[in-house]
Amino acid sequence: MSYKTVYNEKTIEIEIKKSRFIGYVSPVSSEEEAMDFVEKIKKLNPAARHNCYAYIIGEKMITQRYSDDGEPSGTAGIPILEILKKKNLTDICVVVTRYFGGILLGAGGLVRAYSSACNEVTNKAVIVEKQEFSEMEIEVDYNNYGRVLNYIEENEYYILDKVFETEVLIKLYIKSELVKNFEKSILDLTSGNVKIIIDNVLLLPTKNNKLYIEG
């Protein structure tokens, strides 16, 4: 299971024939979250003529919605949606706010403007691939701790925490597809003197096939 989305919210602004177009993008995981984001942007821009949007939800991009919010039919929501589909992005919502500048753009001009705003704001965002990870706990004695830690660090697995008590508890994320090989390697390294527990399975952001955690 994997899909592309944005990591966090971003904003851009462009001006076309005196009209201001402000693009907003956010990751979302449900239609409710998407509409909450739309309402948030509307409250930020109470004087705007239009707040047009599109969102796509789900790994298979099944849920797709859009709104022209008073612009001529097909000139705003669909162009935004088409950019998201072209970039193969999901669990995403884009709102483009327009402050009318007094010059009519025509249907073609509106399509280009809303498409450009969506394209620019998604270009500014960090694009990540959500992949399935297992959150694991390894309980190992001090004699085997060094070997286990070296193996984890050499393979660049992400360590969440280390707790030193009568034994050492290492908490980490492992790609779910690698869990079986990981467990076998740890058992071999410790001659079976280890306890391995899978606490949870999560979809986490990655870039260049590595876990991505900003900052």
Buried (B, 14 or more C-beta within 10 A) or exposed (E): EEBBBBBEBBBBEBEBEEBBBBBBBBBBEEBEBBBEBBEEBBEBBEEBBBBBBBBBBBEEBEBBBBBBBEBEEEBBBBBBBBBBBEBEBBBBBBBBBBBEBEEEBEEEBBBBBBBBBBBBBBEEBEBBBBBBBBBBBBBBEEEBBEEBBEBBEEEEBBEEEEEEEEBBBBBBBBBBEBBEEBBEBBEEBBEEEBEBEEEEEEBBBBEEEEBBEEE
